[in-house]
């Protein structure tokens, strides 16, 4: 039960946990050849930039918590994407 609890905390604290894990898995599978995992790193960095911007936007507007709860992230992501294309 403890490891499940730890993974829940990690997901709550790191909105890019999936992308981070995919990067690590790619490195493990490819003998730590960074060139073979570049697309995973790019995806992770894009994720971090996106959620960093969400965090800053919410903080500047006084919205708590600054980092949205896990269950709200897909909705917030969709809203940001929609406004970015308009």
FIZA-223411 format. One line per field, with one value per atom (N, C-alpha, C, O): atom name; x, y, z; chain; residue in one letter. Coordinates in nm, 3 decimals. Last residue first. Example, Ala and Ser with C-alpha at 12.3 -4.5 7.8 and 13.67 -1.06 7.14 Angstrom:
# residues 2
a <- [N; CA; C; O; N; CA; C; O]
px <- [1.285; 1.367; 1.290; 1.341; 1.319; 1.230; 1.320; 1.424]
py <- [-0.225; -0.106; 0.003; 0.114; -0.569; -0.450; -0.330; -0.332]
pz <- [0.708; 0.714; 0.787; 0.804; 0.780; 0.780; 0.780; 0.846]
c <- [A; A; A; A; A; A; A; A]
r <- [s; s; s; s; a; a; a; a]
# end
This chain:
# residues 86
a <- [N; CA; C; O; N; CA; C; O; N; CA; C; O; N; CA; C; O; N; CA; C; O; N; CA; C; O; N; CA; C; O; N; CA; C; O; N; CA; C; O; N; CA; C; O; N; CA; C; O; N; CA; C; O; N; CA; C; O; N; CA; C; O; N; CA; C; O; N; CA; C; O; N; CA; C; O; N; CA; C; O; N; CA; C; O; N; CA; C; O; N; CA; C; O; N; CA; C; O; N; CA; C; O; N; CA; C; O; N; CA; C; O; N; CA; C; O; N; CA; C; O; N; CA; C; O; N; CA; C; O; N; CA; C; O; N; CA; C; O; N; CA; C; O; N; CA; C; O; N; CA; C; O; N; CA; C; O; N; CA; C; O; N; CA; C; O; N; CA; C; O; N; CA; C; O; N; CA; C; O; N; CA; C; O; N; CA; C; O; N; CA; C; O; N; CA; C; O; N; CA; C; O; N; CA; C; O; N; CA; C; O; N; CA; C; O; N; CA; C; O; N; CA; C; O; N; CA; C; O; N; CA; C; O; N; CA; C; O; N; CA; C; O; N; CA; C; O; N; CA; C; O; N; CA; C; O; N; CA; C; O; N; CA; C; O; N; CA; C; O; N; CA; C; O; N; CA; C; O; N; CA; C; O; N; CA; C; O; N; CA; C; O; N; CA; C; O; N; CA; C; O; N; CA; C; O; N; CA; C; O; N; CA; C; O; N; CA; C; O; N; CA; C; O; N; CA; C; O; N; CA; C; O; N; CA; C; O; N; CA; C; O; N; CA; C; O; N; CA; C; O; N; CA; C; O; N; CA; C; O; N; CA; C; O; N; CA; C; O; N; CA; C; O; N; CA; C; O; N; CA; C; O; N; CA; C; O]
px <- [-0.717; -0.813; -0.744; -0.809; -0.534; -0.568; -0.666; -0.694; -0.525; -0.403; -0.432; -0.362; -0.770; -0.744; -0.619; -0.610; -0.734; -0.843; -0.815; -0.834; -0.524; -0.507; -0.612; -0.582; -0.647; -0.529; -0.508; -0.478; -0.849; -0.884; -0.767; -0.787; -0.698; -0.787; -0.824; -0.830; -0.577; -0.496; -0.579; -0.533; -0.802; -0.724; -0.637; -0.624; -0.879; -0.972; -0.895; -0.921; -0.654; -0.696; -0.788; -0.776; -0.645; -0.541; -0.583; -0.550; -0.807; -0.846; -0.754; -0.784; -0.690; -0.818; -0.865; -0.954; -0.464; -0.449; -0.578; -0.576; -0.500; -0.510; -0.508; -0.547; -0.269; -0.401; -0.393; -0.292; -0.064; -0.059; -0.192; -0.226; -0.177; -0.110; -0.096; -0.115; -0.509; -0.363; -0.303; -0.367; -0.575; -0.511; -0.578; -0.699; -0.508; -0.586; -0.508; -0.392; -0.394; -0.435; -0.520; -0.597; -0.285; -0.429; -0.481; -0.599; -0.028; -0.048; -0.194; -0.223; -0.082; -0.024; -0.048; -0.084; -0.172; -0.261; -0.211; -0.290; 0.060; -0.067; -0.160; -0.219; 0.247; 0.268; 0.140; 0.113; 0.121; 0.152; 0.167; 0.109; 0.122; -0.005; 0.014; -0.066; 0.400; 0.320; 0.185; 0.138; 0.459; 0.521; 0.445; 0.428; 0.322; 0.271; 0.337; 0.277; 0.486; 0.341; 0.291; 0.225; 0.742; 0.717; 0.568; 0.530; 0.697; 0.742; 0.717; 0.675; 0.626; 0.533; 0.570; 0.483; 0.865; 0.742; 0.639; 0.573; 1.030; 1.057; 0.936; 0.908; 0.909; 0.918; 0.939; 0.873; 0.953; 0.817; 0.813; 0.724; 1.232; 1.159; 1.017; 0.967; 1.281; 1.328; 1.253; 1.215; 1.170; 1.115; 1.156; 1.077; 1.338; 1.195; 1.127; 1.037; 1.585; 1.566; 1.419; 1.380; 1.679; 1.566; 1.531; 1.455; 1.904; 1.788; 1.663; 1.553; 2.084; 2.036; 1.911; 1.822; 2.154; 2.063; 2.007; 1.893; 2.180; 2.214; 2.112; 1.998; 2.140; 2.166; 2.221; 2.298; 2.051; 2.186; 2.231; 2.349; 1.782; 1.878; 2.019; 2.098; 1.628; 1.618; 1.730; 1.767; 1.695; 1.724; 1.726; 1.814; 1.592; 1.735; 1.775; 1.877; 1.320; 1.391; 1.541; 1.610; 1.269; 1.254; 1.329; 1.393; 1.309; 1.395; 1.388; 1.491; 1.098; 1.237; 1.333; 1.428; 0.879; 0.904; 1.046; 1.109; 0.901; 0.920; 0.947; 1.028; 0.839; 0.967; 0.999; 1.110; 0.580; 0.682; 0.822; 0.913; 0.457; 0.450; 0.560; 0.627; 0.508; 0.565; 0.565; 0.662; 0.429; 0.497; 0.562; 0.661; 0.335; 0.237; 0.297; 0.224; 0.422; 0.487; 0.387; 0.358; 0.257; 0.362; 0.425; 0.474; 0.088; 0.030; 0.134; 0.102; 0.266; 0.181; 0.120; 0.103; 0.373; 0.460; 0.378; 0.417; 0.146; 0.211; 0.299; 0.298; 0.104; 0.001; 0.059; 0.024; 0.335; 0.313; 0.203; 0.209; 0.297; 0.410; 0.389; 0.423; 0.075; 0.063; 0.175; 0.151; 0.194; 0.082; 0.063; 0.038; 0.378; 0.426; 0.316; 0.344; 0.203; 0.288; 0.337; 0.339; 0.082; 0.000; 0.086; 0.047]
py <- [3.004; 3.112; 3.245; 3.347; 2.829; 2.821; 2.929; 2.942; 2.875; 2.898; 2.900; 2.967; 2.790; 2.934; 2.966; 3.075; 2.510; 2.580; 2.728; 2.787; 2.464; 2.436; 2.510; 2.567; 2.534; 2.608; 2.587; 2.682; 2.338; 2.481; 2.565; 2.656; 2.103; 2.125; 2.272; 2.326; 2.141; 2.129; 2.157; 2.228; 2.133; 2.255; 2.255; 2.357; 1.864; 1.974; 2.105; 2.179; 1.731; 1.712; 1.825; 1.876; 1.816; 1.854; 1.837; 1.921; 1.737; 1.857; 1.886; 1.974; 1.523; 1.499; 1.619; 1.604; 1.646; 1.547; 1.532; 1.529; 1.999; 1.860; 1.767; 1.805; 2.248; 2.185; 2.041; 1.973; 2.445; 2.331; 2.259; 2.213; 2.624; 2.674; 2.565; 2.589; 2.540; 2.531; 2.580; 2.578; 2.887; 2.781; 2.648; 2.646; 3.178; 3.054; 2.946; 2.919; 3.426; 3.390; 3.265; 3.247; 3.486; 3.514; 3.478; 3.499; 3.396; 3.539; 3.580; 3.695; 3.121; 3.194; 3.344; 3.412; 3.060; 3.043; 3.121; 3.180; 3.118; 3.186; 3.179; 3.279; 2.937; 3.082; 3.160; 3.257; 2.690; 2.723; 2.874; 2.933; 2.710; 2.698; 2.739; 2.815; 2.709; 2.826; 2.825; 2.929; 2.452; 2.566; 2.695; 2.779; 2.303; 2.305; 2.414; 2.463; 2.367; 2.390; 2.403; 2.501; 2.283; 2.424; 2.457; 2.561; 2.008; 2.090; 2.239; 2.312; 1.936; 1.916; 2.007; 2.074; 1.991; 2.062; 2.053; 2.152; 1.803; 1.946; 2.031; 2.132; 1.563; 1.594; 1.744; 1.805; 1.587; 1.577; 1.613; 1.686; 1.586; 1.701; 1.704; 1.809; 1.330; 1.446; 1.572; 1.654; 1.179; 1.167; 1.286; 1.337; 1.249; 1.285; 1.275; 1.353; 1.141; 1.285; 1.325; 1.425; 0.888; 0.924; 1.073; 1.124; 0.852; 0.768; 0.808; 0.765; 1.022; 1.056; 0.976; 1.028; 0.892; 1.007; 1.043; 1.091; 0.583; 0.661; 0.774; 0.753; 0.395; 0.535; 0.618; 0.712; 0.164; 0.171; 0.314; 0.347; 0.167; 0.202; 0.225; 0.297; 0.115; 0.024; 0.045; -0.048; 0.335; 0.198; 0.102; 0.016; 0.547; 0.539; 0.397; 0.346; 0.479; 0.485; 0.473; 0.399; 0.506; 0.376; 0.371; 0.271; 0.783; 0.687; 0.549; 0.483; 0.878; 0.913; 0.815; 0.769; 0.777; 0.732; 0.764; 0.685; 0.923; 0.777; 0.722; 0.632; 1.178; 1.152; 1.003; 0.962; 1.141; 1.175; 1.151; 1.107; 1.089; 0.991; 1.016; 0.922; 1.328; 1.202; 1.096; 1.022; 1.587; 1.526; 1.394; 1.352; 1.687; 1.662; 1.595; 1.551; 1.607; 1.615; 1.584; 1.468; 1.581; 1.682; 1.706; 1.816; 1.374; 1.502; 1.613; 1.726; 1.171; 1.219; 1.355; 1.440; 1.137; 1.175; 1.233; 1.334; 1.051; 1.177; 1.226; 1.345; 0.809; 0.912; 1.048; 1.148; 0.673; 0.707; 0.812; 0.896; 0.643; 0.720; 0.762; 0.874; 0.473; 0.605; 0.696; 0.813; 0.250; 0.313; 0.455; 0.547; 0.189; 0.229; 0.295; 0.387; 0.117; 0.232; 0.279; 0.400; -0.119; 0.000; 0.125; 0.228]
pz <- [-3.040; -3.074; -3.080; -3.107; -2.947; -3.090; -3.132; -3.251; -2.678; -2.755; -2.904; -2.980; -2.585; -2.588; -2.670; -2.726; -2.612; -2.683; -2.693; -2.799; -2.436; -2.579; -2.660; -2.765; -2.194; -2.240; -2.390; -2.463; -2.184; -2.185; -2.237; -2.317; -2.171; -2.285; -2.297; -2.408; -1.920; -2.040; -2.165; -2.255; -1.757; -1.765; -1.890; -1.958; -1.795; -1.826; -1.845; -1.940; -1.698; -1.838; -1.882; -1.993; -1.423; -1.520; -1.665; -1.748; -1.219; -1.294; -1.412; -1.493; -1.087; -1.156; -1.239; -1.322; -0.970; -1.077; -1.157; -1.280; -0.918; -0.871; -0.992; -1.102; -1.040; -1.031; -0.981; -0.998; -0.853; -0.944; -0.931; -0.822; -0.672; -0.793; -0.898; -1.017; -0.555; -0.549; -0.680; -0.785; -0.603; -0.523; -0.553; -0.574; -0.774; -0.776; -0.700; -0.729; -0.817; -0.682; -0.675; -0.580; -1.056; -1.042; -0.903; -0.874; -1.026; -1.048; -1.033; -1.000; -1.003; -0.890; -0.905; -0.809; -1.260; -1.145; -1.023; -0.950; -1.409; -1.436; -1.316; -1.277; -1.299; -1.288; -1.311; -1.240; -1.368; -1.229; -1.211; -1.120; -1.648; -1.576; -1.430; -1.375; -1.688; -1.725; -1.655; -1.607; -1.600; -1.534; -1.563; -1.475; -1.786; -1.649; -1.565; -1.470; -2.017; -2.014; -1.871; -1.836; -1.940; -1.974; -1.965; -1.911; -1.904; -1.791; -1.818; -1.728; -2.169; -2.058; -1.941; -1.884; -2.300; -2.339; -2.228; -2.196; -2.175; -2.160; -2.198; -2.132; -2.265; -2.122; -2.100; -2.016; -2.541; -2.489; -2.341; -2.297; -2.548; -2.598; -2.542; -2.502; -2.450; -2.374; -2.417; -2.334; -2.655; -2.520; -2.434; -2.355; -2.865; -2.874; -2.737; -2.706; -2.778; -2.789; -2.794; -2.733; -2.756; -2.670; -2.680; -2.598; -2.905; -2.937; -2.860; -2.894; -2.778; -2.912; -2.949; -3.017; -2.542; -2.537; -2.673; -2.683; -2.449; -2.568; -2.579; -2.621; -2.249; -2.213; -2.328; -2.308; -2.374; -2.321; -2.291; -2.307; -2.434; -2.539; -2.485; -2.546; -2.213; -2.327; -2.429; -2.500; -2.047; -2.005; -2.123; -2.133; -2.202; -2.171; -2.132; -2.178; -2.194; -2.322; -2.299; -2.369; -1.922; -1.986; -2.118; -2.150; -1.890; -1.820; -1.885; -1.901; -2.050; -2.081; -2.016; -2.080; -1.912; -2.049; -2.092; -2.163; -1.673; -1.671; -1.811; -1.827; -1.774; -1.709; -1.711; -1.745; -1.860; -1.958; -1.901; -1.972; -1.610; -1.718; -1.821; -1.864; -1.470; -1.423; -1.533; -1.548; -1.493; -1.608; -1.570; -1.631; -1.259; -1.365; -1.488; -1.577; -0.954; -1.084; -1.195; -1.221; -0.733; -0.730; -0.868; -0.895; -0.801; -0.759; -0.768; -0.806; -0.853; -0.962; -0.927; -1.015; -0.593; -0.704; -0.819; -0.878; -0.454; -0.416; -0.530; -0.561; -0.586; -0.588; -0.553; -0.615; -0.519; -0.659; -0.673; -0.763; -0.242; -0.292; -0.437; -0.474; -0.241; -0.183; -0.233; -0.263; -0.353; -0.421; -0.372; -0.450; -0.154; -0.285; -0.367; -0.444; 0.063; 0.073; -0.064; -0.089; 0.000; 0.000; 0.000; -0.056]
c <- [A; A; A; A; A; A; A; A; A; A; A; A; A; A; A; A; A; A; A; A; A; A; A; A; A; A; A; A; A; A; A; A; A; A; A; A; A; A; A; A; A; A; A; A; A; A; A; A; A; A; A; A; A; A; A; A; A; A; A; A; A; A; A; A; A; A; A; A; A; A; A; A; A; A; A; A; A; A; A; A; A; A; A; A; A; A; A; A; A; A; A; A; A; A; A; A; A; A; A; A; A; A; A; A; A; A; A; A; A; A; A; A; A; A; A; A; A; A; A; A; A; A; A; A; A; A; A; A; A; A; A; A; A; A; A; A; A; A; A; A; A; A; A; A; A; A; A; A; A; A; A; A; A; A; A; A; A; A; A; A; A; A; A; A; A; A; A; A; A; A; A; A; A; A; A; A; A; A; A; A; A; A; A; A; A; A; A; A; A; A; A; A; A; A; A; A; A; A; A; A; A; A; A; A; A; A; A; A; A; A; A; A; A; A; A; A; A; A; A; A; A; A; A; A; A; A; A; A; A; A; A; A; A; A; A; A; A; A; A; A; A; A; A; A; A; A; A; A; A; A; A; A; A; A; A; A; A; A; A; A; A; A; A; A; A; A; A; A; A; A; A; A; A; A; A; A; A; A; A; A; A; A; A; A; A; A; A; A; A; A; A; A; A; A; A; A; A; A; A; A; A; A; A; A; A; A; A; A; A; A; A; A; A; A; A; A; A; A; A; A; A; A; A; A; A; A; A; A; A; A; A; A; A; A; A; A; A; A; A; A; A; A; A; A]
r <- [x; x; x; x; x; x; x; x; x; x; x; x; x; x; x; x; x; x; x; x; x; x; x; x; x; x; x; x; x; x; x; x; x; x; x; x; x; x; x; x; x; x; x; x; x; x; x; x; x; x; x; x; x; x; x; x; x; x; x; x; x; x; x; x; x; x; x; x; x; x; x; x; x; x; x; x; x; x; x; x; x; x; x; x; x; x; x; x; x; x; x; x; x; x; x; x; x; x; x; x; x; x; x; x; x; x; x; x; x; x; x; x; x; x; x; x; x; x; x; x; x; x; x; x; x; x; x; x; x; x; x; x; x; x; x; x; x; x; x; x; x; x; x; x; x; x; x; x; x; x; x; x; x; x; x; x; x; x; x; x; x; x; x; x; x; x; x; x; x; x; x; x; x; x; x; x; x; x; x; x; x; x; x; x; x; x; x; x; x; x; x; x; x; x; x; x; x; x; x; x; x; x; x; x; x; x; x; x; x; x; x; x; x; x; x; x; x; x; x; x; x; x; x; x; x; x; x; x; x; x; x; x; x; x; x; x; x; x; x; x; x; x; x; x; x; x; x; x; x; x; x; x; x; x; x; x; x; x; x; x; x; x; x; x; x; x; x; x; x; x; x; x; x; x; x; x; x; x; x; x; x; x; x; x; x; x; x; x; x; x; x; x; x; x; x; x; x; x; x; x; x; x; x; x; x; x; x; x; x; x; x; x; x; x; x; x; x; x; x; x; x; x; x; x; x; x; x; x; x; x; x; x; x; x; x; x; x; x; x; x; x; x; x; x]
# end
